[in-house]
Amino acid sequence: MQTSRDLSTTALSADSTFRRVSTIAIDIQQGRGTLGRLLQDTTLYMNLVQTNVEVQTLLRDIRRNPRRYINLTIF
């Protein structure tokens, strides 16, 4: 059985955690940090999407034409 002291400690810990999460959420909404910038800056997002498309295209081409990218010569 939990004592009132244990419940108080748990409540304080939960309150501290919720405050930290709230601070992080505010920072993200205000565009702070990497995630905040990503969510606030559509140019960055679009550049990441385009980069992903290009990397996927390159990987498909490497799979289809590996000799174009890997030149192995022995002697």
Stockholm file with secondary structure:
# STOCKHOLM 1.0

chainA/1-75         MQTSRDLSTTALSADSTFRRVSTIAIDIQQGRGTLGRLLQDTTLYMNLVQTNVEVQTLLRDIRRNPRRYINLTIF
#=GR chainA/1-75 SS CCCHHHHHHHHHHHHHHHHHHHHHHHHHHTTCHHHHHHHHCHHHHHHHHHHHHHHHHHHHHHHHCGGGTCCCCCC
#=GC SS_cons        CCCHHHHHHHHHHHHHHHHHHHHHHHHHHTTCHHHHHHHHCHHHHHHHHHHHHHHHHHHHHHHHCGGGTCCCCCC
//
